[in-house]
Amino acid sequence: MLLAHRIRLDPNNVQASYLTRAAGTARFAFNWGLAEWERQYQAWKVNSSLALPTEAALRRQLNAIKREQFPWMLEVTKNAPQMAIIQLGEAFKNFFAGRARYPRFRKKGVHDRFTLTNDKFAVDGRRIRIPKLGWMRMKEALRFTGRIISATISRVADRWFVSITVDTDDLSHLPAAENQGAVGVDLGVLALATLSTGEVIAGPKPHKALLGRLRRLSKGLSRKVKGSANRKKARAKLARLHSRIATIRSAALHRLTTDLTRRFHTIGIENLNVRGMLANRSLASSIADMGFFEFRRQLEYKAAMRGGQVVLAGRFFPSSKTCSDCGGKVDQLPLALRSWTCSYCGRTHDRDVNAAVNLRNLAVSSTAPACGEEGSGWGRKTPAKPASGKQEATSESGANRPVSASVAERCGTEPRTQIDRRQQG
């Protein structure tokens, strides 16, 4: 399994200057390669006898001209421009495969990063060695053991980070899930998550909490003279605030997903259409402030690391409209209605808790074996499985119907008709 550990760096002024130059070199190489790719492609459209642009050809071309045209590239590690061209080639592969959009030019202050291959750096405790720079301090040591693949050094606001990718099979740093049963998780904008156990986790809503300060700093930046030192300071202050908002949101999601995967083996969630939900102008800001997609991403990889699983409900699964007791369904349920009473069984439901219970039931049913026995499937093995019981299908009206011979055969039980004859005889 490939795991990445993101660690904050602690560079001095000389080291920070080197990292800035290396990131600028990588950005320039990527933009140069993208412009050259487009130029060569347009030339091929005019004259088909010319060769189509490729990532390998662009790397050779850059290596041939950089000493004369771009001598400042030699001041930093050669991995910076080389890996930028390789990443450009991967971006075009993803575009042609339909997995991503057309590559765009990188922007200074937004895409400040460069990548190193595993043979160009070394990690020793809380230090990392970078070519033509030497050893630099890290805030913590690498948590994972295994074969180091690569390292990407990036800047967020005024802080530098290194993301070290490791190929490891040792996941002993995370114990297996406690398996407190299955749980359903309903995400929302009033509360970040509502569990089928009745627990309600309130989200920090950092963007809403810091929106006033964000507006003041944005207005102050717009009033500064372009190119002035004061504008540079204002931009850095605004970037730090944006970084703080993202960090608060990410920390809350990490706490929640870690707690869920530590306690529960099977977790049911909805496959939300986040992009479609953001089209709602009234709720777009609140939805984006919660980070629904990031929640699902963290939950899936953490559950896999602890031996658990995440069950996704379909986008049209009526989790809120379906009664978790009798299965009755209401046709309309406005978003402002937070509780409702089932017209079939008379049970009153909290909207979010009811949805979470339905998601838990769906997760349990999707992992149950064909016979519906307990003690088998994805859950941990119990000391002894309970005995198989006769399976009787239930019609929509609640009346019992005979189980077919094929189903009874699969479940290890006799057909109902044979049992009735034996009792009559």
Secondary structure by P-SEA (a helix, b strand, c coil): cbbbbbbbbbccaaaaaaaaaaaaaaaaaaaaaaaaaaaaaaaaaaccccccccaaaaaaaaaacccccccccccccccaaaaaaaaaaaaaaaaaacccccbbbbbcccccccccccccccccccccccccccbbbbcccccccccccbbbbbbcccbbbbbbbbbccccccccccccccbbbbbbbccccccccccbbbbbccccccaaaaaaaaaaaaaacccccaaaaaaaaaaaaaaaaaaaaaaaaaaaaaaaaaacccbbbbbbccccccccccccaaaaaaaaaaaaaaaaaaaaaaacbbbbbccccccccccccccccccccccccccbbbbccccccccaaaaaaaaaaaaaaaaaccccccccccccccccccccccbbbbbccccbbbbbcaaaaaaaccccaaaaaaaaac
